[in-house]
Amino acid sequence: MNILMVLTSHDTLGDTGKKTGFWLEEFAAPYFVFKDAGATITLASPKGGQPPIDPMSDSDDAQTDDTRRFKDDAAAQKHLASTLKLSDVNIDGFDAIFYPGGHGPLWDLAEDSDSKRLIEAFAAADLPIGAVCHAPAVFRHTNSADGKPLVSGRRVTGFTNTEEDGVGLTDVVPFLVEDMLKANGGTYEKGDDWASFVLRDGKLVTGQNPASSAAAAREMLTLLK
């Protein structure tokens, strides 16, 4: 079982002067779900190397059992520091692709041609595709074989407009995940704000927020049995 995890390389939070990146819990929880299931995990990002961790996700009050496990795992930290360059990756040998969120993907992965290429290749091969929280942003420009948006007519979720408002970034982000999924024809659904909520529609798995990370990864594993 070979799983490709794709992380953002973007570290600037709009014009705020603050830093962003990927959300640590949204990487660590799925990483260990996959690892504990015996998967071989390949990490990639647009620029390769160490992807930026959102400082807010590394604060004391954002820590979880999985982030603490990551901080105690030297091999996992070394793995994260040496992501492959996304342009050098194709789907050969992979069984699934998974995108952790954080605000970074809104700027780079949502527009990245290599990410689009990979997602469309996984979809064409009917292989599982997963994205959690802000990471469904990667579906902004992806299409199915019929030319329609990949999420069109499919049950999907992602970071809600009210959650974005709750973190005070509605006017900072380049677009709102909820609005984009709806505009692309997705049947957008959500659970309670900040609570775990995961949807699976065919081979597409989406999670609403950081609390959904581990559950989204476990849902991906059900598609790989």
Beta strands, then each sheet from edge to edge (+ up, - down):
strand 1: 2-6
strand 2: 40-45
strand 3: 84-85
strand 4: 96-99
strand 5: 129-132
strand 6: 155-156
strand 7: 187-188
strand 8: 198-201
strand 9: 204-207
sheet 1: 3+ 2+ 1+ 4+ 5+ 9+ 8-
sheet 2: 6+ 7+
end
